[in-house]
Amino acid sequence: FCYALKAGAGDAVAAAARDRALELAQEIIDELADDSTINGAVLVSRVRSFSEENGLSDEGRFCQIEIQVEAEAILSE
């Protein structure tokens, strides 16, 4: 999950929260593109799905992005 919360209300605050959450999610996507083995922890990985939720909390506007990563590994016994 990537989560961003911005204090306040309104469209501009919601957009700022969404922009920040997308920046964080992009960091994960870029890292997997640069190193699909996740530093040798798996054979290969890729982003499987991506979902976004926007809302209002007592503290302000939030955006939560869920990224599902599919990974293939060899497990030792």
C-alpha positions as CSV (number, residue, x, y, z in Angstrom):
1,F,0.0,0.0,0.0
2,C,1.0,3.6,-0.6
3,Y,-1.0,6.1,1.4
4,A,-1.0,9.9,1.4
5,L,-3.0,12.2,3.6
6,K,-3.2,15.9,3.2
7,A,-4.9,18.2,5.7
8,G,-7.9,20.2,4.5
9,A,-10.8,19.6,2.1
10,G,-11.6,20.3,-1.5
11,D,-10.5,19.3,-4.9
12,A,-7.0,20.8,-4.7
13,V,-6.3,19.0,-1.4
14,A,-7.6,15.7,-2.9
15,A,-5.5,16.2,-6.0
16,A,-2.4,16.8,-3.8
17,A,-3.0,13.6,-1.8
18,R,-3.5,11.7,-5.1
19,D,-0.4,13.1,-6.7
20,R,1.8,12.2,-3.6
21,A,0.4,8.6,-3.5
22,L,1.0,8.2,-7.2
23,E,4.6,9.4,-6.7
24,L,5.1,6.8,-4.0
25,A,3.6,4.0,-6.1
26,Q,5.7,5.0,-9.1
27,E,8.8,4.5,-7.0
28,I,7.8,0.9,-6.4
29,I,7.0,0.3,-10.0
30,D,10.3,1.9,-11.1
31,E,12.3,-0.2,-8.6
32,L,10.7,-3.4,-9.9
33,A,11.4,-2.3,-13.5
34,D,15.1,-1.7,-12.6
35,D,15.5,-4.9,-10.5
36,S,12.8,-7.5,-11.1
37,T,14.6,-10.0,-8.8
38,I,14.0,-7.6,-5.8
39,N,17.7,-7.6,-4.9
40,G,18.0,-11.4,-5.6
41,A,15.1,-12.4,-3.3
42,V,13.1,-13.8,-6.2
43,L,13.6,-15.0,-9.7
44,V,11.3,-12.5,-11.3
45,S,8.6,-10.1,-10.2
46,R,6.1,-7.8,-11.9
47,V,3.2,-5.5,-11.0
48,R,0.0,-7.6,-11.3
49,S,-2.6,-5.0,-10.4
50,F,-3.1,-1.5,-9.2
51,S,-6.1,0.0,-7.4
52,E,-6.7,3.5,-6.0
53,E,-9.1,4.7,-3.3
54,N,-9.7,8.3,-2.5
55,G,-11.6,9.7,0.5
56,L,-12.1,12.0,3.3
57,S,-11.0,11.4,6.9
58,D,-11.2,13.4,10.1
59,E,-7.6,14.6,9.3
60,G,-8.2,15.6,5.7
61,R,-8.2,14.0,2.2
62,F,-6.4,10.7,1.5
63,C,-5.4,8.6,-1.4
64,Q,-4.5,4.9,-0.9
65,I,-3.0,2.9,-3.7
66,E,-2.7,-0.9,-3.5
67,I,-0.1,-2.5,-5.7
68,Q,-0.2,-6.3,-6.1
69,V,3.2,-7.7,-7.1
70,E,3.5,-11.2,-8.5
71,A,6.8,-12.9,-7.8
72,E,8.3,-16.3,-8.7
73,A,10.9,-17.8,-6.4
74,I,12.5,-21.1,-5.6
75,L,11.9,-22.1,-2.0
76,S,14.4,-24.4,-0.3
77,E,13.3,-27.1,2.0
